[in-house]
Amino acid sequence: MQWKRIPLTHGSGHIPALGFGTLIPDPAVTITATRDALAAGFRHFDCAERYLNERQVGEAFQAGLAAEGLTRDEIFVTTKLWNTNHRPERVKPAFEASLQRLGLDYLDLYLIHTPFAFQPGEEYDPRDQDGRVIYDDGVTLLETWGALEELVDSGRCRAIGLSDITLDGLSPIYQAARIKPAVVQVESHPYLPETELLDFCNRNGVVLLAFAPLGHGVSDLLKDPVITGIAARVGKTPAQVVLAWAVQRGTALLTTPKSAARARENFDISALPEDAFHEINRIETRQRLNDVVNTGSPGFIPRVEKA
């Protein structure tokens, strides 16, 4: 299970089910955590222009691959097109800039970060005088997708996909696309299983890639009695149980351990007994942790402590 790789029906290669997400604000921690993830066994790395740390991730790759005796083709690297670059003429320059920062000559996967186009320009989060996001109504998502298809045609991008999108948003793109989405990255965990979206993906050869699979520290998921009970029975931590569930149901996932010990823990998963797997499927709590699918602006919803 640790080394499971899922074939990309609509792209080339295989995506490792266990992925390391690089959404880390601190540049120095980005480098150490990425190297620790490589050492722990992670071979799938998820980046983004908007994370503002592609250069540090690239530094970690350069040093970490050499230290681990790995070559570029032994890792799977994703990055994402930010909302201000949706206009077709901005897509290739954004792609090339990400490659340069990462120190790579090709990408395994390029995602549209969100389906929302923002006003083009150098400001990542354009706002009007009242603090409202300035959207760009001069481009459609399908036009942006066409520019990504051209990146695949060029040979420097092996697969393309979408992030932070709903099934209603995905379906028309899938139907109209010349090159179908290989991967869809969305928030997913036992409190937000995205079952309908996963069913669509399974029927159409799209990989569902789950972010925040452990609740991102803003949920009580890892304290859920179902999860803790299973962890006690199988001799694993609650995090290991939840990550195993995600892989067992056929999704890939992203986790962001910031220490070597946590990276080793998150990589050390094994299959759950069938009864435990189905017990997690029956959890009824529903909770979305990130509202980006509704606004295009990433951000985890603040927890309100119960009085």
Secondary structure, 3 states (H helix, E strand, C coil): CCCCEEECCCCCCEEECEEEECCCCCHHHHHHHHHHHHHHCCCEEECCHHHCCHHHHHHHHHHHHHHHCCCHHHCEEEEEECHHHCCHHHHHHHHHHHHHHHCCCCECEEEECCCCCECCCCCCCCECCCCCECECCCCCHHHHHHHHHHHHHHCCECCEEEECCCHHHHHHHHHHCCCCCCEEEEECECCECCHHHHHHHHHHCCEEEEECCCCCCCCCHHHCHHHHHHHHHHCCCHHHHHHHHHHHCCCEEEECCCCHHHHHHHHCCCCCCHHHHHHHHCCCCCCCCECHHHHCCCCECCCCCCC
